[in-house]
């Protein structure tokens, strides 16, 4: 199974948060929770749903930890772990 590209996760995040034009500003070290006003608890749930639907991964509620949403890089690693579990 081919690894999900970082750019795809970043693009999906920007789409869910309506951050058009800011995608290029975000890298693996970019803070998310607490740093992006649009990234609230409702947005987290919307993002998780979008990740499951678009990337074909399954996310169990018990696997969710706020630390996974501290930076874009941590979110990406979270997605890759879910992909490996599915594969």
FENPE-V501620 format. One record per helix or strand of 2 or more residues. SS is the DSSP state (A for helix, B for strand). FROM is the first residue (numbers start at 0). TO is the last residue. If there is no record, write none. Layout:
{{SS;FROM;TO} {SS;FROM;TO}}
//
This chain:
{{A;5;16} {A;22;24} {A;40;54} {A;60;62} {A;65;68} {A;71;85}}
//
